[in-house]
Amino acid sequence: MRAESFIARRLYYKQEEQNRSSRPAIRVAVAGIVIGMTVMILTLCVVIGFKRTVTDKVACFGAHIQVVNFDNNNTYEMKPVEVSDSMLSVLRAIPHVTEAKAFLTKPGIIKTDKQFQGIILKAADDWSRFAPNVEEGHLPESDKEVMLSRTLCQKLQLAVGDEVYCYFVGENVRVRRWTLAGIYATGFEEADSRFILAQPSVVRRLNGWDDSQASGIELYVDNLARLEQTADRVWYATANHLDRDGNAYYSQTLEQLNPAVFAWLDLLDMNVVVIILLMLLVSGFNIISGLIILILDNIYLIGVLKALGASNGFVRRIFITEAAMLVGKGMAWGNLLGLGLAALQYFSRWIPLDASTYYIGYVPIAFPWYLIVALNIGVALISFLIILAPSSVATRISPSQVMRYD
């Protein structure tokens, strides 16, 4: 063990054990680092968790990428495209695409004796991804069943097992009667208030389409950070192809389909940056003040060491090492507290949110470990740079000054 490290460790444990004048100030400095790390880790966990949860809820009805008819006019009365097995195989082979399936939509009106509501009847080849949102009953299993949201059921006073009547306007008004098989809730009110889930055969019969026709294709990816790159590959795979009826394909990402939602989510990134910068400033001030107090509290030791021939660099390294130990202690406790609180919220969901405003009824948590590790490395490096400046105070103390100070 080098002499500087040995002396620094002795000073550190001496400060911990004895009732010295610097002890309260050092505790305040360490507490500031703990609070800063806790707030920064919680900020990352909450914001990343919130963005992922909202994105997943929006994707329940729009997928990460949609491939539709190029001639669509941005309504749910979509023109059909051919969805062949070969097309689905090509899309599923694109890197990061985890799922590709046909979907169908049809706008209509749901009516009861006292209420009516405009709705979008939506069907897909596979609803398994939607299963976590089912609150009561089950997903539609036949062309005689549909599923409504909790929002629609409360407004229309419907319960599982009730008959549901829907009206569809075309050349003639058509009425369809189904049984309410289940109730879902995503918390995304804009979608919950209008989507009814059904089997694909129901929508195909309403639209007069055959089994190979659909409103489009929904694709899900395993890495949203590569969404744009994956969307480009989907575009190259579909843009220059025509289906059997001469229809061209057109692809859009989830962000392009919901620009307002994602513009709002992007603002959260600025909040993260501002909070982290503020916490770094607070922690940096605590580190500087703590180190200066350490130096002043050990000014007699500095004079003795210099009188014995110790160089300025030797003395400086002692206090840099001791300050690094205090910073390390604060960071360790900050990580433990921040991750502990995040884990508590992750498992218990004890902090609620207004679902009508935030699309979710609790504060969501994610653990982006790569960002947490990067944050710790960044804080450690910045702390080291902050320590360098006040540590130079020790080099300006001379033995003669200490004699007068003593």
N, C-alpha and C positions, 0 to 999 in steps of 0.2 A: 504494500500500500504506500502510495506516495505521501510525502510529509504534508502537502497541502490538504489532501483528502483526509488524512488522519486528524489534523487540527480542525478541519471543517466539521467532521463528524463529532468530535469532542464538544465543539461549540454548539452544535445542533442539539445534542442530547443534554448538554448542560442547560441550554435555554429551555428545554422541555421540562427538566426536573426541578430547576431552582426558581424561586420567586424573584425574578429579575425585573428591573424597571421596563425592559423592552417586551416582556412577555405579553401583556394585553395588546400592544400595538401589533406584534407579530401574529397573534391570534386573529385580529381584525383583518390583517393582510391575507392570511390563509383563508379566512372565511369569505373574503371578497373573491378569491380565486375559485373556491368551491361553488359559490352562488353563480359566478359567471359561467363555469363549465356546466352546471346543472341547467341553467336557462338555455344555453346554446344547444345542448343535447336534446332537451325537451322540444325546443323550436324545430330542430331537424326532424325528430320523430313525429311530431304533430303535423307539420306542414306536408312532409312526404306522405304520411298516412292519409291525410285529408285529400291530397291530390289523387292518390291511387284509388281511394274509396269512391270519390266522386266520378273519376274516370270509369271505374268498373260499373257504376250505376248507369252512367250515360251509355256505356257500351252494351248494356243489357238489351237495348232496343235498337242500337245502331251499329254494333260491332266496331272493330278498330278500323276496318276498311270495307267499303261497299263497292260492288261492281254492278252497275245498272245499265239500262238502255240509254244510249247517248241522246235520244230524242225526248227524254222525260222533261217535264216542266216544273220540277221541284214540288210536286204534290204526291199524295199517297195513292192517287189513281194512276198507277204506273203502267207504262207500256211493257209488254213482256219481252224477255230475252230467253234464248235457249240455254239451259243449264245442263250440259251433257256430262257424263262420267269422265270423259277425256279432259274437258275443261276443268273440272274439279280436281283431277289428278295433277294437272299442270300447276294449278294454284297451290295445292298442298305440298308440292315439291319445292316451292320457293323458300329459301332460308328464313327462319323465324316465324313462318306461318304455322300455327298449331291446329287450326280448324278452318274449314271452308264448307259452307252449306247454303242451300237455296232458301230464300225467304219470299213470302208473298204478303201483300197488303191490300186492303179494300176499305174505303171510307163508308160510313153509314151512320145510322141513328139508332140508339137503344132507347126503348120506351117502356114505361110502366104506367099504371093507372093514374099516377099523380105527377110523374116527372119524365123528362126525356133529356138526352145528352148526345151530342155528336161524338162518334168514336172512330177508331181505326182498328179494324179486324186484322190481326197479324198472325201469320203461321210460319213455321220453320220446320225443317226436316228433323231437327234435334233440339229439344228444350232442356237438356240435362244441365247446361250451364246456368239456366235460370232457376234451378231447383232451390238454391239457398234463399230465394226471395219468397217462397211459398209459405204463407202463414197458416192457412187452414185448407183442408181438403187435399187435392192432388192436381197435377198438370193434366190437360185434356188428353184422354187416351183413345177417343173415338171421334167420329165426325158429328156426334150428337152432344158433345160437351164443349164448354168454353170456360175460360178463367178470367175473372175480373179483379181489379185492384180493390184494396180496402177503401180507397177514396170514392170510387164509383159505387161500391156496395153501400156505403154510408149515405151517399147522396140519393141513391135510388131505393134504399131500404130493401136490399136483397141479401139473402143468406145462402150458404151452400145447400144445394138440392133444389133451389127455386128454379122456375122456368124463366128464361131470358128471351125476350122478343127484340129482334133487330130488323131495321128497314133499310133497304139498299135501293138507291135511285139510279135508274138507267133508262132504257127505252120504256121500261115498265117499272113500277115500284114492286119490289119483291120482299116478302116477309119470311124470316127464318126464326124457328123456335129451337132453343137449345137448353140443356140443363147446366146450371152453374156447378162445375166440378170442384172449383177451388178458388181461393182468394190469395192474392199476392200483394206485396208492398215493397217497393224499392226506396221510398223516401224521395224520389225524383218526381215531384208533383206534376210537372209539365207532361211527363209520360204517363204517370199513374192515372191522370184524369182523362185519358183518352184511349189507351190501348186495351184491347180484348184479345186474349190468346186463344188460338184454335188450331185444328189439324190442317195440313196443307190441302187435303182433298176438298175441304169446305170452301176455301177461297178459289181454288181452281174451278169448281163448279159454278160459283158466282160469276167469275170472269169468263167462263167458257174456254179455259185453257186446257191443253193436254198435259200429260205427266212430265214432259220435258221442259215445260215453260214455267217461268217464275218471274217475280218482280225484280229479282237480282240475286247476288251472291254476297253473303256476309263472311268476312275473314277476321280471325283473331290472331294476334301475334304474341310471342312470349317475352318481348322486350320493347317497351314503349319508347325507349331511347333511340331505337332504330326504326321507328314507325315510318318516318319519311323515306328512309332508304328502302324499306320493304315495300312501301306504296309505289315507289318508282319501278321496282321490279314487277309489281302487279300490273302497272300501266303498260310496261313493255310487253308483258305476256298477253294482254288483252286488247290494247288499243288498235292494233293493226289486223284484228280478226273480226269477221262478220259471222253472225249465226246463219242458220238455214234460210231465214226470211230476209236476210240482208241487213239486219240490225247491227249497229256498232255498239261496242261496250265502252263504258265510261266509269272510271274509278274515283272515289273520294275518300279521304281519311275522316276519322272521327272529329278531328279538330276543324276540318272544313265544313262538316255537317252541323257543328255546334260552336260557331266562332265566339258567341257571347260568353258561354260557360268557360271556355279555355282562355279567353282574354282575362276573365276574372281570376282564374287559377294562376295565370302567369304573374299577376300582381303580387301573389303570395311570395314569389321568389325575391322580390324587392324587400318585402318585410323581413325575410330571413337574413338578407345581407345587412340591413340596418340594425337588426337586433344583435347579430354577431359582432358588428363593428362597435356598437355601444358597449357590449360586454367585454370586448378586448380592451377598450379604453379604460373601463373601470378596473379590470384586472391588472392592466399595465400600471395604472396609478398606484394600486395597492402593492404591487411588486416593488416599484421604485421607492415608495415611502417605507416599506418594510426593510429593504436593503440598507437604506440610509440610517434607519434606526439601529440596525444590527452593527453597522460600522461605528456609529457614535457610542453604542453601548460597549464596544470592544476597543475603544480608542487607546486604552493603556496597553493592551496586548499588541496592537499595531506598532506602538512606539518601542516596546521591548523587542519585538521581532526585528525591526529595522536597526535598532541599536546592536543586535547580534549579527547584523550583516545580511538580513533577508532582503531580497530585491523587491522592487515594486510589483513586478509580475508575480512573484511568489505570494505576496500579501493579497494581491487582487484575485488570484485563483482561489484562495481560501474562501473569500466571501462570495465569489461566483458559485463555488461548489455548495456552500451552505444555502444560498438563495435558491439554487437549483433543487436542493432537497426539499425546501419549503414549497416551491412551485409544484414539484412532483407529488408532495403530500396533498396539496390542494386539488390538483388534477385527479388524483386517485379517488378522493372522497367525492369530487364533483361527478366523476363518471359513475361511481357507485350510486349516488343519490339520484342523478338524472335517469339512469337506466332503470333504477328501482321504481321510481315514480312512473316512468313510461310503462314498465311491465305491469304495475298495479292497475293502471288505466286500461291496458291492453286486455287483461283478463277479467276485470270487474266492471269496466265501463261506467264508473261511478260519477264521472263528470258529464252532464247532459248537454245537448245542443237543441236549438229549435229547428226541427226537421223541415218546417215550411220555408225557412230561410237558408239553411245550410245543406239541405238534401239528405241529412243524416241526423239521427237522434242522439248521438253521443260523440265525444271527441275521439276520432280514430287515431290509431298509433301504428307506425311501421318502424322497422329497425334497419335503416340503410347502413349496414356495417361499413361499407367502403367510405361513406361520407363521415361516419363517426370516427373511423381510423384516421382519415385525412384531416378532420378537425383537430384531433389530438396531436397529430404531427405538426400541424400549422401552429397551434397554440404553443407547443414546446419550442419551436424555432423562434417564434415572435418573442416569447418570454426570455429566451437566451439573448436575443438582440437587445431587449429592454434592460436586462441585467447589466450589460456591458457598460452603459453610460454611468449609472450611479456608482458602480464598483470602482471607477477611477478616482472617486473621492478618497479612498484609502491610500492611494499613491501620493497624495498631496500632504499627508500628515508626516511631520518630522519628529524625531525623538525629543528635540528641544521644545517643540510645541506641546508635546504630551507632558513634559515636566511642568510647564506652566499651567496646563489644563488640570493636572492632578493637584 
